[in-house]
Amino acid sequence: QMWDNLVNTSRKEINALKQLYLLIQHLKPHWRKKLKNSFYSYLDLVIEEEFKSLNTEKVSKDIEIVLLQFEDNIFSISETRPKLGDIAFDLLSKVIDNREFRIHFSLRHLPPILKLLYFYITTIMIIFPLMIGISNLYLDYFTKLSIGILVFIIFIVVDDLDHPYRPGNWHLTAGDYQKLLGDLKSIK
């Protein structure tokens, strides 16, 4: 569930960023340039800093500054074009909310006592089949090996899902953000 929430919030953040970028295209060139620069700064910082530092549970203060600049620029726009400003504020709030949820879900790990219990149960499940005797030597070996491998794989999967930014089979990368940045820079 935590993994699904993390992936969903990341996708929602990217979708809100796309919508906000498309909305920016309807502004005058002066404002468009200012907001695009804030946009590119935000994505660069998310890619370069936030994804690298979330494993260490540190949140980038530079991103907070860029978001404040973004908000100030949108506020300035809403003075001249209130409806467009309201829509932009809604989209920016979606970006900020989903970023906060992404950070929240990425920092939550299994409690240490549960992790210790899980490791203990996994070890017992691997050792326990050694005490079961089957008269056929090959069947005995196959049964013990199958149970041991199955339990070990389950342990690896749970541990991998518990650390979403650590390289593994299931990890969240900055790839979607890099793709979005590349796509947006190609739009003139």
N, C-alpha and C positions, 0 to 999 in steps of 0.2 A: 504494500500500500504506500509506504513512504517513497519507494522508488517511482511508482506511478505518479504520485503527487509532485515529485521533483521534476520529472520529465514534462508533465503537463504544465507546470508553472513556467518552465523554461520556454516551452512552445508558445504559451500565452503571451509571455514577455516579447518574444520575437514577433508575433502577429501584431501586437499593439505598436511595436516599433515600426513595422511596415506601414501600418495604417497612418501613423503619425507622419512618417516620411512622405507618403502620398498627399497628405493634407498640406504639408509644407510647400508642395509644388504649386499651390494656389495663391501663394503670397507674392508680394512685390520682391524684385530681385535683391534688394538690400536685406530684407528680413529673411528671405530664403537662404542667402549666403550665411548669415549669422546662425540660423538654426541648423543648417547643414553642418557647420563647423562644430557646433555643440553635439550634434548627432554623431559625427565621426569620432569626436573625442570620447564620447560615452562608450561607443563600441570598441574603440582601441583600448580603453582602460579595462573594460570587461574582459576582453580577450587576453591582454598582456598581464594585468595585475590580479583581477578578481579570481579568475580560474586557477591561477597559480597559488594564490594565498588562502583559498578557502579550505584547503586541507589543513592549514595551520590555524584555522578559525579566526583569521584576521580579515576585517572588512576594509576595503580601500576608502580612505577619506577623500582622495582625489575624485572619485566617482560622485561622492556627495556634493562636492563643489561644482562639478559639471552639471549635475541635476539642478542645483540651485540657479546656475546661470541659465540653463534651459528654461526653468520656470520663470525667471525674470524676463527672458525674451518673449515668452508666450504671454506673460502679463502685459508687456508693452504692446503686443499685437492686439490683445483683447480690448485695449482702449480705443483702437480705431476700427476694429472688426470684431464686435462682441460675440456674434454667433460662432465665427471661426475660432475665436479664442476659447469659448466654452467647450467646443468639441476637442480642441487641442489639449485643454486642461484635463478633460475626461480621459483622453488617450494617454497623456503623461502620467496621470494617477494610476492607470492600469499598468503601465510600465513599472512604476515605482512599487506598487503593491505586489506584482508578480516577482520583481527582483527580491523584495523582502521575504516572500514565501520561498523563493528558490534558496536564499541564504538560510532561512529557518530550517527547511527540510534537509539541506545538505549538512548542517551542523549537528543534527540529531543522530546519535548512534545508539547501539544497544547498550543498556546499562551494564556496568562492569560485572555485577553479580550474575546477570543473565548470560553474559558472554562466558564467564567461568563455568557456569552450570552447563551451558551448551557444549563447551569444550570437554567437560568431564563426561557427559552423556555420549558424545561422539567417541571418545576414547574407550568407554565401556562397550559400545556397540562394535567397535573394531576388535577388541580383545575377547569379548564374550563368545563369538563363534568358534574360537580356538578350543573351547571346552566342550563343544558338541562333537560327538563322534559319529561318523557315518561309515558303514562297513566297506563301501566302495571307495578306494583311495582317490580316484580321479574325481568322483562326485563330491567327496569331502573337500578336496582342494578347490574345486570350482565354486562350491557353495561359500566357503570361507573367503575366497578371493572376491567373489561378487558382492557379498555383504560389506566387506571392508572397503572396496572401491566405491560402492554406492554411498556409504556413510561419509567417506572422505569427500566425495563430490558435493554432497549436501552441505558439509561444513565449509568448503571453499566458496560455494555459491552464496551462502548467508554472509560470510566474511566479506566477500566482494561487494555485495549489495549494501553492507554496512558502511563502506567507504566509497561514496559515489565519484569522488574526483581522483582516487588513486587508480593508476592504470590497471586494468583487468578486463574481464569479459563484459561486465556491465559497469560502464562509467560514463559520466557526463563530460563531454568535451566542449571546447569553444568552437567546434566545427560549424555549427549552425549560425553562430554569431559571425564567424569569419565569412561564411557564404553570404549572409545578409549584407555585411560591409562591402564585400566585393560586388554584389548585385547593385547596391545603392550607389557605389562610386561609378559604376558603368552607366547609370542613368544620368543624363545631362539636363 
